[in-house]
């Protein structure tokens, strides 16, 4: 007797996946036999908007690319812009940037740990981790004035200094999280139920990780020693000498499953605490902006020409911004953003195939997907350089399909 | 109380104690939607079957010193069937709704039922061996700890542990809420239910929760407050005090078996849950049964 097969649609609206993407899984009993990931539900055109504004406006627009990593995109933006424009941020500003970026990594990782616990029905852990996360959000608010979209980075520096009292608050926070990470190791890594639900789930081998071109903690969990902070050090990271956290250094082997990724993330929180401590102790004195006058900065941008790539290791993986300045404009002529989720979502197809329905939320959550990071606008121009609108593009596609069908002799 | 205590355990405040009544009231006022490809009459009948089964179940359980209204018309085996009937009604309703989530949920419910029925039946057989009767009235009238010898008492303790583990599965609560897993299959069997139908399932779930905890109290802790404290109460105060004492015992059992467990565990996968019941809980229950048998 043939087994009954069902289509289980996950998304665009689903309790496990709050983001606009659709995973269609064909299941036989509990086993997934076919899977299709459809994306492209949100269109924001943020790059297009950025190319119409000046560089400072675009910088704060870039914070809005992602809801959680509100420092990752501006970080890549300022690094890329500084390279393209030939501006160097003062050392103190570089250290402050690093501190804020690492604070963000702590909050993003703790958030992820809570989410993955929720996906497997462990809501108590979700509440506990998110309660612990409040501390770092408070510190970010103290330093920048905002809990999200900090608006503190600037091309050539930062807009706020870290005072003595703030430094003391950060040190208190570090002590708090030293204890908190130890507790997290107990409740996540040593818990038998958590182990049972994550060991062997979403297992990504080293070769597979390379083939799928994944990045960030997903790649590191599979044993690939890759981290932008280690490979292309920038700002204070160059002084620190960051080493990528990989499971083989901690437990001896990398299996690349959901358990390993938890391991990597918890140990990365510890690493971030070390980095922040290092930056606080060795913080250079001096100014925090290379060009404090915004009008002068915009004038310099208008005079400059150049292109560059800015990279930053966001909590989810590498964020890459490509820039081209010139044409006497005070904003980027070309701005191209690549977010880590774009690479990591490729893992869903192969990992879901053969998995169980119960593992869908874990496979989906383990890469920490961010759809708003992925939605970039694509501008298509015709042979005369005019932008083609979506309706015309659709018509052209239909025409071309008809033509191809006629050529191949295919009938409806 | 369950939601309130669970919230307190996770540093939250939780909803007011009368929230479940508001929930049911609101659901009863809302529109009942029947999916297009559902088998409408089965889809609509199953909540009623489930609710009827749970209410009948309640009538079989003695409330403290008050006798069960239907005592003498059935015994533990009927209770076992009524418990199964509810889960079955939910599973059939899930299949009839025609939604893929519900179908997966119903499949999971069936597998789960097959897993936990065996230890549940073993517990009931254990009591039958001890009392030479399936009648709940006989069991409730004499506390089990007085009847059983030391060996049998150990067996009864093991049976109690097995029943405690079965309770969350029977009531579809974490870590065994696999059939309704919210983040996996959007509440599974209940995904398509709304309005009055959902309210009936909600009510039958609540009643079943009370009945299950009450059953555990009747089987394992039937001690009355007056006999424990040598009180000399008669008439209305006697019944009121005993009823409050019974409610207190039920609440303690519910909090122990369900609230604490569901707050401190992650959801199992279906095969892990089956493993737990078929291997570990079954062994506990069978060893308990063997001890009871040897001790009698």
Interface residues (C-beta under 8 A of the other chain):
Chain A: X6 X7 X8 X9 X14 X15 X16 X27 X29 X30 X117 X118 X119 X120 X121 X122 X123 X124 X125 X127 X128 X131 X193 X194 X196 X197 X356 X357 X358 X359 X360 X361
Chain B: X9 X10 X11 X12 X100 X101 X103 X104 X107 X108 X174 X175 X177 X178 X181 X182 X183 X184 X185 X186 X263 X264 X265 X266 X267 X268 X269 X270 X271 X272
